[in-house]
């Protein structure tokens, strides 16, 4: 499930790892979802979200 708004804590000292993540719901891991290359993004921490598996 998705966790919005830095649900695991707001730490702007960490980089943004993934952007444009697209999951169908059948993946066994977030790594299997479609996404931009690691650390390649055009967003800011005001768009932070988390994932709970």
Backbone bond lengths (Angstrom), bond angles and torsions (degrees), N, CA, C in turn:
res aa  C-N    CA-C-N  psi(-1)  N-CA   C-N-CA  omega(-1)  CA-C   N-CA-C  phi
1 X - - - 1.453 - - 1.522 109.31 -
2 X 1.277 115.77 155.78 1.464 121.54 -179.67 1.521 110.09 -88.87
3 X 1.313 116.00 143.54 1.462 123.08 177.12 1.522 106.53 -122.82
4 X 1.322 116.32 116.00 1.468 118.77 -175.50 1.513 112.19 -89.20
5 X 1.268 113.07 170.28 1.470 123.16 165.05 1.524 113.05 59.54
6 X 1.321 117.03 45.78 1.469 121.71 179.66 1.524 110.80 55.02
7 X 1.316 116.55 46.97 1.459 122.82 -176.70 1.512 114.81 -59.46
8 X 1.324 117.73 -16.15 1.461 121.30 178.03 1.516 111.54 -105.18
9 X 1.309 116.74 12.46 1.457 121.26 -179.86 1.511 110.65 113.70
10 X 1.303 115.86 146.32 1.459 121.67 -178.00 1.519 108.45 -99.23
11 X 1.317 116.94 110.01 1.458 120.96 -179.15 1.518 108.48 -130.64
12 X 1.314 116.78 90.45 1.459 120.59 -176.65 1.524 112.34 -74.34
13 X 1.342 117.96 -6.11 1.464 119.03 175.89 1.527 111.25 -77.31
14 X 1.323 116.44 -17.24 1.461 120.14 175.05 1.512 109.50 -81.65
15 X 1.304 116.41 148.92 1.453 120.42 176.22 1.520 111.02 -73.92
16 X 1.299 115.62 170.42 1.463 121.44 173.59 1.519 105.97 -93.43
17 X 1.317 116.28 117.85 1.457 121.12 -171.80 1.521 113.22 -81.95
18 X 1.328 117.05 -47.18 1.457 120.69 -174.20 1.519 110.65 -132.44
19 X 1.322 115.65 149.86 1.463 122.66 176.94 1.524 107.41 -139.79
20 X 1.308 115.65 154.88 1.467 122.59 178.65 1.525 111.83 54.40
21 X 1.325 116.56 46.66 1.461 121.74 178.68 1.524 108.90 -78.77
22 X 1.310 115.89 129.98 1.467 122.06 180.00 1.524 108.42 -128.19
23 X 1.333 116.19 114.02 1.462 121.47 178.93 1.524 109.27 -116.48
24 X 1.320 116.38 145.80 1.465 120.74 177.98 1.524 111.14 -92.42
25 X 1.328 116.77 -19.65 1.453 121.11 -177.91 1.516 112.82 105.74
26 X 1.316 116.94 -5.70 1.462 121.22 -179.04 1.528 112.70 -106.02
27 X 1.329 117.36 2.22 1.458 121.40 -178.94 1.526 110.16 -75.00
28 X 1.319 115.86 145.92 1.464 119.82 176.80 1.524 111.52 -86.25
29 X 1.330 116.64 -11.22 1.459 122.00 -178.60 1.523 108.86 -154.37
30 X 1.316 116.73 151.14 1.468 119.70 176.48 1.529 110.63 -62.42
31 X 1.319 116.76 -24.85 1.467 120.30 178.60 1.525 111.98 -64.41
32 X 1.340 117.11 -21.32 1.461 121.36 179.52 1.522 112.93 -86.96
33 X 1.320 117.77 -5.22 1.464 121.78 176.97 1.527 109.24 -78.79
34 X 1.304 116.09 152.68 1.459 121.15 175.01 1.529 108.50 -68.85
35 X 1.331 117.42 138.59 1.465 121.20 178.96 1.520 109.85 -164.01
36 X 1.314 115.73 163.63 1.463 121.40 173.20 1.528 108.71 -65.69
37 X 1.328 118.02 164.57 1.470 119.43 174.44 1.537 110.51 -56.36
38 X 1.337 116.33 149.76 1.459 121.51 179.50 1.524 110.64 -52.23
39 X 1.313 116.48 136.09 1.471 126.46 178.23 1.527 113.34 67.38
40 X 1.320 118.48 7.46 1.463 122.20 176.29 1.523 107.36 -99.41
41 X 1.334 116.73 111.25 1.460 119.61 -174.61 1.520 110.38 -152.27
42 X 1.312 114.30 165.36 1.468 121.80 174.31 1.524 108.91 -133.72
43 X 1.327 116.10 42.35 1.461 120.48 -177.23 1.524 109.84 -133.45
44 X 1.326 115.48 176.05 1.452 121.98 179.40 1.518 110.84 -126.30
45 X 1.315 116.42 174.04 1.464 120.53 -177.55 1.527 112.85 -66.60
46 X 1.315 118.32 -14.46 1.468 119.48 175.93 1.529 111.00 -69.27
47 X 1.328 117.66 -9.35 1.465 122.69 178.20 1.529 111.97 -107.21
48 X 1.325 118.04 12.36 1.465 121.61 -176.46 1.521 112.09 -56.01
49 X 1.303 114.46 142.66 1.464 122.49 173.43 1.519 107.07 -145.85
50 X 1.291 116.91 161.43 1.458 121.74 177.02 1.514 109.68 -127.90
51 X 1.323 115.29 173.10 1.463 121.68 179.61 1.514 108.37 -130.64
52 X 1.311 116.29 132.43 1.462 122.03 175.09 1.524 106.91 -112.28
53 X 1.325 115.64 120.87 1.473 120.39 -179.18 1.514 110.74 -104.92
